[in-house]
């Protein structure tokens, strides 16, 4: 039983590591990036600096740059300009 629990935990950790939106090492919940060509929201971050690489990647799809707008508890909002 203990071996099954250990294997299950390892699987969860490894799954989180494989996510391209994972900013924090072994976090169980990866960051969620949503938006459109004008703005982007990065959920599950502690600071705008942590979210910036994901926001920048999002805005670059529209040949724009991410500009920080505001922080809301664990979400960072950016404008794509």
C-alpha positions as CSV (number, residue, x, y, z in Angstrom):
1,X,0.0,0.0,0.0
2,X,2.8,2.4,0.9
3,X,4.5,1.7,-2.5
4,X,1.3,2.5,-4.3
5,X,1.1,5.8,-2.5
6,X,4.7,6.7,-3.2
7,X,4.3,5.8,-6.9
8,X,1.1,7.9,-7.1
9,X,2.8,10.9,-5.7
10,X,5.8,10.6,-8.0
11,X,3.4,10.4,-11.0
12,X,1.6,13.6,-9.9
13,X,4.9,15.4,-9.5
14,X,6.3,14.2,-12.8
15,X,3.1,15.1,-14.6
16,X,3.3,18.7,-13.3
17,X,6.9,19.0,-14.4
18,X,6.0,18.2,-18.0
19,X,3.6,21.1,-18.3
20,X,5.0,24.0,-20.4
21,X,3.0,26.4,-18.2
22,X,4.8,25.2,-15.0
23,X,6.6,28.2,-13.5
24,X,7.3,26.8,-10.0
25,X,9.4,23.6,-9.9
26,X,7.3,20.8,-8.5
27,X,3.9,22.6,-8.1
28,X,0.9,20.4,-8.3
29,X,-1.2,23.0,-10.1
30,X,0.4,24.5,-13.2
31,X,-0.3,28.1,-14.3
32,X,-3.3,28.6,-16.5
33,X,-2.9,31.2,-19.3
34,X,-6.0,32.6,-21.0
35,X,-6.7,35.6,-23.1
36,X,-7.0,37.0,-26.6
37,X,-5.0,39.3,-28.9
38,X,-5.5,42.3,-26.5
39,X,-4.9,40.8,-23.1
40,X,-3.8,37.8,-21.1
41,X,-4.4,36.5,-17.6
42,X,-1.9,34.1,-15.9
43,X,-3.6,32.2,-13.0
44,X,-1.7,30.7,-10.1
45,X,1.3,33.0,-9.7
46,X,2.7,34.9,-6.8
47,X,4.0,37.9,-8.8
48,X,3.9,39.6,-12.1
49,X,7.6,38.8,-12.6
50,X,6.8,35.0,-12.4
51,X,3.9,35.4,-14.9
52,X,5.8,37.6,-17.4
53,X,7.4,34.9,-19.4
54,X,4.1,33.1,-20.0
55,X,2.3,36.4,-20.8
56,X,5.1,37.4,-23.1
57,X,4.9,34.1,-25.0
58,X,1.1,34.6,-25.3
59,X,1.3,38.1,-26.7
60,X,4.1,37.2,-29.1
61,X,1.7,35.0,-30.9
62,X,0.0,38.2,-32.1
63,X,3.4,40.1,-32.6
64,X,2.8,42.1,-29.5
65,X,4.5,42.7,-26.2
66,X,3.1,42.0,-22.7
67,X,2.6,45.0,-20.5
68,X,1.7,44.4,-16.8
69,X,-1.7,45.8,-15.8
70,X,-2.6,44.5,-12.4
71,X,-2.2,41.7,-9.9
72,X,-5.3,40.0,-8.3
73,X,-4.5,37.6,-5.4
74,X,-2.9,34.8,-7.5
75,X,-3.5,36.1,-11.0
76,X,-1.5,38.5,-13.1
77,X,-3.2,40.5,-15.9
78,X,-1.3,41.9,-18.8
79,X,-2.2,43.9,-21.9
80,X,-0.8,42.9,-25.3
81,X,0.4,46.0,-27.1
